[in-house]
Amino acid sequence: MHSVQLLQKITIDPLDLFSPERLRPEGLWYWHADRWQSARPTLEHTFEQRQAQLERDRPPLVVLAEADPVAFVASFWAAGRRGTPLLLANPQWRTHEWQQVPVPVGYRAWGAVPPLRPTASPEQFADGMILIPTGGSQGRLRWAIHTAATLSAAVQGLRQYLQQSVLHCLSILPLYHVSGLMPVLRSLWTGGDLYLAAHLRHLRGAAQPSNLNLWLSLVPRQVQQVCEAPIPWLSQLAGIFVGGGPCWPTLLEKAAQQQLPLCLSYGMTETAGMVCAQQPGDFLGGDRACGRVLPHARIEITDSGQITVQASSLAQGYYGHPWRERVFCTDDRGKWHGDRLYIWGRASRKIISGGENIYPEELEALLLSSGWVKDVYIYSEPHPLWGEQVVAAYVPLGQVSQEQLATWLRQRCSAYKCPKRWLAYPELPRTPQGKIQLADLFKGKDCPPPADK
């Protein structure tokens, strides 16, 4: 077990956390029309409008799917201020995803929300409930039940770990996702500056922020994009948290060569983001672990390698399925090296072919290091003799053939691990967080579905 003293339970006053004064329009900037602009006009108008709507209608739930980042922040703040139950949603969801959204009669929709059929009762949504979506890459959505208290615990834990009373952040990840939401709360709840942009490409066209003492969060694919087309001023930031999936060794080498101040981390929606993170300087000093445990968390690894988490930031469960135990058993496998955490991969992705255990993350890292593959996803499909066989969906770089890739890989790993089928794509369908979208991956392809896990 590795942990430090869990943060003491403190009384959270949502009226204070979500006070209008914390929005600090003078410290909130967003990318628009190729430059950083003050968020004051949109922020103040939207907040007042949303407050008035909640006061007038008193809805049992707000569904928030705002694509505009400033409107999202103002709407989130208005619901938090009043304690109205809030469900975050992706403005880009399709019919299949929207059909999974639980709403009661009388719900309020903000943003790009289509008409939804009520399937829930108002009593299922408690005051102060903040439902954050997780999953969806395989068509199954869940909402982690958070509150101002759990989200605030995550902010306070990181602030204590970094020994910084004020956190200035730059957020470019989707705000409906915990990876995009938490930088917003870190800034606004600690009195820091906040810069908002909707895409990484916006940072290429914008002048560098006037405040570079910023914390940025990226997923590995975005780090790859930065390494391929550098944005010089990113090397001057306070730190770049990287999570949402494993980074392959060659990518980390390129990032180090460009002096990107990465801070590898580990966390999830259920824990309101990071529960492990590197300190500034660890990565450029050669460390490749996910860092140490943050003050608000406790992590244990079982004999089988399964990671379990206790944290004051831990969600209360999933909508419709509250947790009785305050220990979250993750799907991740890892190990300790001293007090630093290393992640092996996800247990649910493990392939068993002919009785041999195969971990897709290992093969993906190898192929990405070849220089012949831009993107790759390893999975399994049923096989009558071996149980499962390995399949590689990949985006080739140049004119490389499947035979060349197979030969290259067999020289570097055991033959039983090598894919038996190779499927080339112009691009792999991924979410903004870098998760593969399986339904889109198999659309139009003559191949069986993945092996049932």
LOPA-561370 format. One line per 2 residues: number of its first residue (from 1); their letters; for each residue x, y, z of C-alpha. Coordinates in pm, whole numbers, plus 50000, padded with zeros to 5 digits. Layout:
// residues N
NUM	a	X Y Z; ...
//
This chain:
// residues 453
1	mh	50000 50000 50000; 50120 50348 49915
3	sv	49951 50657 50047; 49987 50964 50256
5	ql	49745 51104 50511; 49407 51138 50343
7	lq	49274 51492 50347; 49052 51547 50646
9	ki	48683 51561 50568; 48576 51923 50563
11	ti	48241 52093 50534; 48185 52222 50182
13	dp	47963 52526 50126; 47849 52524 49761
15	ld	47735 52883 49795; 48098 52976 49861
17	lf	48255 52744 49602; 48012 52863 49336
19	sp	47998 53227 49435; 47993 53471 49140
21	er	48310 53632 49277; 48508 53313 49206
23	lr	48436 53344 48834; 48679 53640 48819
25	pe	48605 53761 48463; 48934 53954 48461
27	gl	49123 53624 48494; 48921 53417 48248
29	wy	49019 53412 47881; 48900 53213 47584
31	wh	49025 53159 47230; 48803 53328 46971
33	ad	48870 53482 46631; 49237 53380 46640
35	rw	49316 53550 46969; 49266 53533 47346
37	qs	48965 53739 47450; 48814 53833 47783
39	ar	48523 53612 47882; 48352 53889 48081
41	pt	48055 53981 47852; 47946 53622 47774
43	le	48024 53495 48123; 47825 53754 48317
45	ht	47526 53754 48079; 47497 53373 48063
47	fe	47540 53327 48440; 47264 53579 48520
49	qr	47035 53430 48256; 47084 53073 48382
51	qa	47037 53180 48744; 46705 53342 48656
53	ql	46587 53031 48470; 46664 52807 48766
55	er	46496 53045 49010; 46185 53060 48792
57	dr	46148 52696 48683; 46318 52502 48967
59	pp	46389 52199 48743; 46470 51860 48903
61	lv	46769 51822 48667; 46974 52026 48421
63	vl	47129 51850 48121; 47430 52055 48010
65	ae	47574 52006 47660; 47727 52344 47584
67	ad	47990 52346 47309; 48092 52704 47389
69	pv	48340 52684 47680; 48244 53016 47840
71	af	47873 52934 47826; 47953 52594 47977
73	va	48141 52746 48271; 47866 53002 48339
75	sf	47596 52734 48320; 47789 52492 48541
77	wa	47838 52770 48795; 47471 52866 48797
79	ag	47358 52508 48862; 47626 52462 49128
81	rr	47530 52787 49298; 47171 52677 49335
83	gt	47249 52310 49403; 47040 52197 49105
85	pl	47129 51840 49001; 47345 51857 48690
87	ll	47413 51598 48419; 47701 51669 48182
89	an	47668 51555 47820; 47867 51558 47497
91	pq	47722 51800 47238; 47843 51559 46966
93	wr	47652 51256 47090; 47434 51074 46841
95	th	47087 50927 46885; 47215 50606 47045
97	ew	47398 50800 47320; 47116 51045 47385
99	qq	46872 50756 47431; 47078 50647 47732
101	vp	47048 50981 47914; 46821 50950 48221
103	vp	46594 51252 48266; 46282 51317 48475
105	vg	45975 51510 48370; 46046 51883 48389
107	yr	46420 51863 48320; 46596 52171 48178
109	aw	46821 52140 47870; 47108 52380 47812
111	ga	47309 52363 47492; 47282 52110 47209
113	vp	47037 51874 47379; 46771 51709 47161
115	pl	46425 51633 47305; 46463 51347 47552
117	rp	46203 51099 47673; 46172 51105 48054
119	ta	46273 50769 48200; 46359 50868 48558
121	sp	46182 51014 48861; 46284 51346 49020
123	eq	46358 51165 49348; 46659 50995 49183
125	fa	46843 51327 49158; 46965 51472 49487
127	dg	47050 51838 49540; 47412 51911 49453
129	mi	47453 51596 49242; 47695 51637 48949
131	li	47677 51348 48702; 47988 51314 48485
133	pt	47980 51070 48190; 48227 50788 48152
135	gg	48258 50512 47896; 48071 50525 47569
137	sq	48342 50392 47335; 48150 50063 47318
139	gr	47808 50226 47337; 47757 50187 47714
141	lr	47739 50516 47903; 47754 50558 48279
143	wa	47748 50868 48497; 47975 50895 48799
145	ih	47799 51069 49087; 48010 51358 49211
147	ta	47941 51656 49433; 48111 51984 49512
149	at	48280 51801 49802; 48440 51526 49591
151	ls	48551 51766 49318; 48688 52011 49574
153	aa	48883 51732 49747; 49060 51657 49417
155	vq	49150 52023 49374; 49279 52057 49731
157	gl	49478 51733 49704; 49660 51850 49392
159	rq	49723 52195 49538; 49875 52039 49849
161	yl	50084 51795 49642; 50227 52073 49424
163	qq	50258 52306 49723; 50094 52584 49525
165	sv	49813 52788 49676; 49700 52919 49335
167	lh	49674 52708 49021; 49661 52877 48679
169	cl	49529 52643 48408; 49485 52611 48034
171	si	49202 52376 47934; 49158 52241 47580
173	lp	48991 51908 47657; 48608 51873 47647
175	ly	48454 52034 47952; 48185 51768 47989
177	hv	48468 51521 48057; 48652 51514 48389
179	sg	48985 51583 48210; 48854 51915 48081
181	lm	48638 52008 48380; 48900 51971 48653
183	pv	49144 52235 48516; 48853 52480 48523
185	lr	48779 52403 48888; 49148 52408 48982
187	sl	49177 52762 48855; 48847 52906 48972
189	wt	48850 52745 49318; 49206 52858 49391
191	gg	49180 53208 49244; 49397 53133 48941
193	dl	49382 53250 48581; 49195 53028 48337
195	yl	49247 53003 47961; 48991 52810 47757
197	aa	49019 52674 47405; 48818 52404 47231
199	hl	49098 52232 47037; 49473 52187 47033
201	rh	49483 52348 46687; 49364 52674 46843
203	lr	49691 52696 47036; 49881 52694 46708
205	ga	49698 52999 46578; 49693 53199 46899
207	aq	49959 53416 47053; 50102 53271 47371
209	ps	49903 53361 47686; 50034 53654 47887
211	nl	50060 53418 48186; 50271 53111 48103
213	nl	50272 52978 48461; 49993 52747 48346
215	wl	49905 52381 48396; 49785 52210 48079
217	sl	49627 51864 48050; 49675 51649 47738
219	vp	49606 51291 47630; 49885 51090 47461
221	rq	49755 51152 47107; 49775 51525 47164
223	vq	50131 51491 47292; 50204 51306 46967
225	qv	50055 51593 46766; 50264 51846 46958
227	ce	50580 51644 46895; 50502 51625 46522
229	ap	50424 51996 46494; 50577 52176 46797
231	ip	50416 52473 46969; 50728 52644 47109
233	wl	50574 52818 47410; 50438 52493 47557
235	sq	50789 52417 47685; 50761 52725 47908
237	la	50446 52613 48092; 50449 52516 48460
239	gi	50362 52159 48362; 50167 51939 48122
241	fv	49968 51663 48289; 49935 51357 48065
243	gg	49672 51093 48130; 49386 50908 47968
245	gp	49601 50621 47843; 49956 50490 47818
247	cw	50235 50676 47639; 50472 50467 47428
249	pt	50849 50500 47486; 50939 50668 47156
251	ll	50675 50935 47216; 50817 51010 47560
253	ek	51168 51031 47412; 51051 51286 47155
255	aa	50872 51488 47423; 51188 51492 47636
257	qq	51397 51602 47337; 51160 51896 47290
259	ql	51185 51977 47662; 50811 51949 47715
261	pl	50749 51969 48092; 50531 51659 48107
263	cl	50392 51528 48434; 50270 51172 48378
265	sy	49962 51097 48586; 49701 50838 48671
267	gm	49335 50895 48746; 48984 50849 48615
269	te	48636 50997 48610; 48542 50805 48924
271	ta	48821 50974 49126; 48762 51324 48981
273	gm	49089 51304 48791; 49439 51245 48918
275	vc	49524 51033 49220; 49890 50991 49112
277	aq	50112 51242 48937; 50473 51334 48876
279	qp	50621 51646 49026; 50757 51912 48787
281	gd	51101 51805 48671; 51052 51433 48729
283	fl	50987 51355 48363; 51270 51564 48220
285	gg	51491 51407 48486; 51429 51065 48329
287	dr	51144 50929 48543; 50876 50743 48342
289	ac	50642 50638 48623; 50296 50789 48683
291	gr	50431 50963 48991; 50343 50940 49358
293	vl	50006 50916 49530; 49836 51250 49592
295	ph	49743 51351 49950; 49372 51288 49908
297	ar	49413 50927 49791; 49530 50582 49901
299	ie	49628 50317 49646; 49679 49945 49695
301	it	49787 49681 49443; 49663 49324 49491
303	ds	49873 49012 49437; 49728 48988 49085
305	gq	49834 49346 49011; 49488 49503 49032
307	it	49487 49867 49142; 49235 49971 49409
309	vq	49174 50330 49512; 49036 50505 49816
311	as	49005 50882 49795; 48812 51171 49941
313	sl	48746 51264 49577; 48590 50925 49499
315	aq	48246 50934 49340; 47945 50807 49533
317	gy	47884 50547 49262; 47719 50545 48923
319	yg	47374 50680 48854; 47133 50403 48948
321	hp	47408 50207 49124; 47541 50380 49438
323	wr	47843 50217 49598; 47828 50066 49943
325	er	48205 50029 49969; 48438 50329 49957
327	vf	48707 50130 49776; 48712 50148 49398
329	ct	48844 49836 49225; 48980 49959 48892
331	dd	49027 49762 48572; 49394 49864 48572
333	rg	49699 49659 48655; 50018 49812 48791
335	kw	50324 49779 49011; 50529 49992 49249
337	hg	50885 50099 49199; 50963 50250 49535
339	dr	50680 50497 49592; 50613 50549 49221
341	ly	50333 50381 49030; 50377 50206 48695
343	iw	50074 50098 48491; 50082 49766 48302
345	gr	49751 49802 48123; 49383 49721 48153
347	as	49272 49374 48257; 48966 49387 48030
349	rk	49190 49428 47725; 49402 49123 47803
351	ii	49389 48866 47523; 49421 48494 47595
353	sg	49522 48312 47278; 49612 47945 47296
355	ge	49647 47980 47673; 49898 48265 47646
357	ni	49836 48608 47799; 49882 48897 47557
359	yp	49863 49264 47655; 49759 49493 47366
361	ee	49937 49796 47514; 50274 49622 47470
363	le	50213 49556 47100; 50076 49905 47039
365	al	50385 50062 47194; 50613 49844 46981
367	ll	50434 49925 46657; 50422 50296 46729
369	ss	50797 50290 46785; 50857 50136 46440
371	gw	50816 50464 46252; 50583 50285 46008
373	vk	50258 50332 46202; 50086 50658 46292
375	dv	49810 50503 46505; 49719 50149 46609
377	yi	49462 49962 46814; 49513 49596 46910
379	ys	49214 49380 46993; 49100 49019 46966
381	ep	48837 48831 46773; 48702 48480 46841
383	hp	48899 48186 46704; 48772 47824 46702
385	lw	49107 47671 46795; 49294 47933 47004
387	ge	48991 48095 47169; 49103 48442 47059
389	qv	49334 48573 46791; 49511 48907 46779
391	va	49401 49173 46530; 49574 49503 46452
393	ay	49380 49804 46325; 49640 50058 46214
395	vp	49710 50375 46020; 50022 50323 45805
397	lg	50291 50583 45749; 50404 50571 45388
399	qv	50386 50258 45173; 50461 49998 45438
401	sq	50301 49658 45376; 50136 49429 45627
403	eq	50410 49172 45562; 50678 49426 45652
405	la	50502 49514 45976; 50451 49148 46068
407	tw	50816 49064 45998; 50940 49365 46197
409	lr	50719 49276 46494; 50816 48905 46497
411	qr	51179 49010 46536; 51091 49194 46858
413	cs	50835 48981 47041; 50714 48623 47066
415	ay	50533 48488 46762; 50215 48408 46957
417	kc	50172 48779 47033; 50183 48890 46669
419	pk	49854 48987 46501; 49702 48725 46275
421	rw	49500 48988 46090; 49594 49342 45991
423	la	49335 49607 45900; 49459 49934 45749
425	yp	49262 50255 45801; 49313 50614 45684
427	el	49232 50717 46043; 49116 50541 46357
429	pr	48792 50673 46512; 48876 50811 46854
431	tp	48701 51031 47109; 48860 51365 47203
433	qg	49013 51182 47502; 49185 50935 47267
435	ki	48954 50638 47339; 48877 50413 47043
437	ql	48516 50409 46921; 48455 50043 46846
439	ad	48120 50088 46670; 48279 50319 46414
441	lf	48592 50104 46389; 48399 49805 46254
443	kg	48154 49999 46041; 48193 49886 45678
445	kd	48464 49632 45765; 48426 49262 45684
447	cp	48535 49131 46020; 48375 48971 46326
449	pp	48316 49176 46643; 48579 49171 46918
451	ad	48592 48872 47150; 48344 48913 47436
453	k	48524 49017 47757
//
